[in-house]
Every structure is written in C-alpha cells, then in structure tokens.
C-alpha cells in the first residue's frame, strides 16, 4: 500500500483509551499496525467548511476538517463519524474498524452536495476481473474499508461528486457492511456526449454537452476531463431520444477534421458519409479498462440499499470472490435535468467468482455502455502436470488475472475445453502463486491422466445462487443479464426494455473470455421483454465439440413471461437439457411466423406448451 509520510508530529486529543495520543499527521493513510484503538461509543465530528484538524474532534462544536484524524484510528463498537456539513474533501476515508451487530460503526453524511478530489486519495494496486488493462497503476479510492466489519455508510440527501477518476468505494476483506441512502455522480463524466444538429454532404454540426469539456488540437477533437484527456475514439454509442433505443456504432472520427463554430458547437468535416444522424445523441469514451467504479473483494454480507448512481467510471460495480451480496433499490441513471444520456462507462453490476447469495432487487439499471448484470466464474487453463497430484494453471484473458482465484480447501472441477463438460473433481490442499498469471495447485487426490491440451479448471466452491427480481433494465447497448453459475438462478418479474442484444444470455466458454461455467437450475418467470434484440433469450455455451446426449447446461424453465416482439427470435438454445417454455404470452403482429420463434441445437428434452400469441393459445414448433 502506498503511504504518504512527512516528518512532523503533533499532539492532539482524540477519544481514545489514553487521554493524549501522539499522531503522525503526515502519514494520512497508516497501516493497521500503526493506528490507535478508538474508545468505544465515541463520536467523531467532521466539518469540511468550518472544522480544523487541530480541534478535539469529539465535540460537535469543535469538529475536524478532514478525514485525516479518523484515518489514524482503529474504530470499534459504537463509534460514529458524523460529517456535519457538505463541502470539499481532498483525502480518502480509509476506514479500519470492527463494530458489532448491536453497536455498528456508523458514518453519517449530512444532506447536501460534496466534492471529492482524488489527487491526494489513498492509492493502491488492484487486480480487477475484466478490467485489468492497467495492472500496475495505482488506483485512487475515495472510501476504502479494509479489514472491517459491522459498518454502515449512509446519508439521506447527500450527493457526492467525484472530481476525477476514482474507485468510489472499495471493500477489502470486510463483512456485514451496508451502504445506504447515498447518491454518487461525476462533475465531468468520462463518457462524453454530443447532439447532432444537422448533417450535410461534407459536414455535420454538433452541440457538445456542457459537461463534456473538450479542445480542438490540429483539427482533432480531444476530450478533456479532470486529470485525464484523450482523442475522440471510433467506437460510439448512439441514443435515439424518440425511440429510446441505444446501440453501438463505429464512426471513423480519427479520419475526420473538427472546427469550432462557437462554444460547445463544433463542425465535423468528412469526405464520405459520416455515420452521424440528425437528432440523435452520441456518447464517446476511452475504452481502456483502468478502473472499476466500486470494487469489493474477499468480502461478505454486503448490502447496498437506496443508492443512486448518476455516473460511474470504469467496469461498474465489480464484486470479486465475495459472498452474500444484496443490491436493493439501486438506481443507475443520469440525473434528472442534467441532459445526459449515459450513467455507466461499461457494465453496471459485475460479479466474478462469488458465492452464497447474490440478490439484485427492486432496482432501475439504465444508460450503460455495456451489460447491465454479469455473473460468472473464471476458467484457468491447465498448462502443466507437475506431479501426480499437482498442476500448473494460468489466467488466459488479458483483462482478468492477478487476483486470488483459489483458497485451500476449495473444490475444483476439470473441464474439457472443447466440450465444456466436467470429467473430474478434486480439492486444493496447497497453493503456490508463481506470478500474476500462473498458479501451482497441489491437490488431495491424483489428477486425471486424461487431461487434454487447453483443458481448464473451475473453482466450484465459488459459485453463487442468483436472484434478480423486480428490476427494470433499460438503455443497454448489449445484454441485459449474463449469468453462468451452477447455483440456483431466479430471474423473476423484471422488465427488459429494448436491450440492443439478447435480454438474457447464458454462455460459458474456455477459449475467449474464459468466463465459467455451466448452469443447472434456472427459472425465468413473470418477466416482460419489450422489443429486445434477438434472440431475446440466448442459451449459447461456446463448446466447439458437441457430444449428443451430454448437454452443457440443464434445467431451464421459461414460464409466464410476456414477449413484445417485432420479428426477432424468442429463444435460441444449444447443448442444453430439460428446457421448458410454457404459459408465456407473446404480443406481436398476428402474421408473426411462429416457425421461427424457437431454435435449438443438440438439446435434450425440450417442452413447449400452453403459450399464447395475443392471448390466443398457439403451437410453436421446435426448429432444430
């Protein structure tokens, strides 16, 4: 961990076990061993406007100004941190402490708008699944909870603006944490936006959003943020305000020229057709995956409730090897009146190698640049059989590696790369991390002799049950939900509105993203699918070799849903056993070709019955 140290010390009174404690005021992010244990039931007051770090801090009339003094403490049961007034913070809240269920540690923000400037934040190196383009960079963290338990962060009416790229909140080795009633935004989002005013034969005039600062350098459009800048890129996202549809689009702006007509009004010059359409909004970002917005690892029993996110930079909310995670009444959407159309730089919720219960409930997930929800594990390739009970495995995807993917006592399965079928089980007895991509595993039993080239293993201990219920998913350019976990999956009473690709994708692969694994108990019920991309439901394991009668996925029930269709396919399924498609109601033109609605390949025991088209029972033939 990076520490900032300066040579001077001061004496201050803090509510600790001793009356006077010597504190190194320069080391504002000390390790746990360098901190002082707080006195139980103490309250610490902070006022970023009128406070002073020379104050006692334990009296409301004499508050501290920053988080620096709190960062010197190990908090304990009944401790509270009260931020008395909104203002600016230029350092992180780096919290270490253990409350109890009856007397938790509480961090309470007063109502109002806050600005958090990341330049002097706590910085650390993190390996983040699906977002590891900058593995050696030190990432800023605004709220860092480490080795902590029974902590509540809350603040009804508190709106926190980030003034540069940062991990908004990180939980590392924590348990029983809740984040409630807070609102997060960026003053200058890392996704830039413009509205096309007019398109002529050789130019287009655009209105750049007032939040999207820019400059034009040598006829090139450069997006300028707080602590970052980049040239406009060729990958865009197109939003149609009239149809409420969003999609990705390649527009070769790197070959175009830009000139400013007036402030925030720019002319784009081109020789061929531009790809821009009058009246549509276009979003642009640097696709380099350097951050997650919220990052949780090796943590359990975490609740996010009544949290609103108007913009987040990075891979979204990434939960990695964590357990029992609940998101209830989460709202991800541009702020009303802001004129923005984007709230998330990539995915919204991303779960990698988690176990226990994952719950996404009563939430509104919108305006992303990638999937709304993605749940998966990681396949690591077997690269060497070192001994009769020892193997070497390797992370294969360039954006997913470096984190702890195994723990002693975990169960693993050996998986055929070509068929994606399991063929042996074992238990880990010893782990030797060789480097950021390679690990040696010693196992309790001998390894199978039949390991083939490119076979993989999955950590089967870290697979979750998933409940996604009572949510609305809208303005998504890719898929609404991806979920590949062998736990029980329930997707119930959600509304999917015009996802550009499939509303639900169940994949599994060992050759591209290496996102595991197979599903064996899925219920998709009582949902409403409105004009989503086809196939609306896509069960598509990426196995290159199919063994008839031995499906990859199994036991998927699709019942009591409503499908509002144009001409797209409802269901495509491959290598899946025991599919039930029943009592669903399809809303579409009566001339809809029912012969094309469902397509299966190498599936076993597919049952289709009691489905309706515009409330009339129809027969849907099974197309193989």
Secondary structure, 3 states (H helix, E strand, C coil): CCCCCCCCCEEECCCECCCCEEECCCCCCCCHHHCEEECCCCEEEEECCCCCCCCCCCECCECECCCCCHHHEEECCCCEEEEEECCEECCCEEECEECCCCCCEEEEECCEEEEECHHHCEEECCCCCCCCCCCCCCEEEEEEEECCEEEEEEEEEEEEEECCCCEEEEEECCEEEEEEEEEEEECCCCCEEEEEEEECCCEEEEEECCCCCEEEECCEEEEECCCCEEECCCEEEEEECCCCEEEEEECCHHHCEEEEEECCEEEEECCCCCCCCCCCEEEECCCCCCCCCEEEECCEEEEEECCEECCECCCCEEEECCEEEEEECCEECCCCCCCCCCCECCCCEEEECCEEEEEEECCEEECCCCCCEEEEEECEEEEEEEECCEEEEECCCCCCCCCCCCCCCCEEEEECCCCCCEEEEEEEEEEEECCCCEEEEEECCCCCCCCCCCCEEEECCCCEEEEEECCEEECCCCCCEEECCCCCEEEECCEEECCCCCCEEECCCCCCCCEECCCCCEEEECCEEECCCCCCEEEECCCCCCCCCCCCEEEEEEECCEEECCCCCCEEEECEEEEEEECCEEECCCCCCHHHCEEEECCEEEEEECEEECCEEECCCCEC
